[in-house]
Amino acid sequence: MKNEESAIKTTYFSIIGNISLAIVKGLAGFFGNSYALMADAIESTADVFASFLVFVGFKYAKRPADENHPYGHGKIEPLITFAIAAFLVISATLIARESIHNIQTPQKIPKPWTLIVLGFIIIWKEISFQVVIKKSKEIKSSSLKADAWHHRSDAITSILAFVGISIAVFFGKGYETADDWAALLASVFIIYNSYLIVRPALGEIMDEQLYDELIIEIRDESVKVYGVLGTEKCFVRKAGMKYNVDLHAIVDGNISVKEGHDIAHKLKDTLMRKNPNLGHILIHIEPHK
């Protein structure tokens, strides 16, 4: 539960930050004549909902295993990741649509002071990305990783907005649409980033074998347990922040059933102690031939 609590605290950071930035970007874009900033505000608003989904997901994932969910509720996490990606695609589509409309319509040149606002936003979003991505790696959370990449995509769209506004401001008349072209380019990046977010979550749902390092660690620790002569099959499935393990352990074929049972329990306890990120562990005893 420690990881879940830590993740929930991190989502508070994301939610508060995204609400603040959505307001700042929206006001700066409206009064500063910048649609790129307005597009940024739309994305930040979507990020607020996305971060809230992550929060709800972590609250649900904290529930202990029950009769209907013997493996726990961790699978909600990649589903939340899919929802976050959907929010990103929707916001990117809205941004692209409005950008194309604005490119075809004469626009005012953005105010120079919007560049200062964007400079602070870029710095803050990159700091937010580093904070959240570090935590996602610590607790092995795919949805928190998706939330982190929201911050990074927001930083990049802000950089694109900065470039577009700079061109419009410094080159003047005839370059008014540079701001809108920047927003259009940002929407393309957001959609691509959505794919990068969804791909690992899809692998988690499909129980892809992507954990070779963990499997090697499990095998190495297993043979250190007295009575375990080796290992055969070892399958790992991720559920939320936990890794469920199916392991075939080889023991002396001449020992009693009880002795084999005791070795299996000792092996399970050892693996759980060595790696707290492991969840449900199923040990199958194989006799040595």
Beta strands, then each sheet from edge to edge (+ up, - down):
strand 1: 230-239
strand 2: 242-251
strand 3: 278-287
sheet 1: 1+ 2- 3-
end
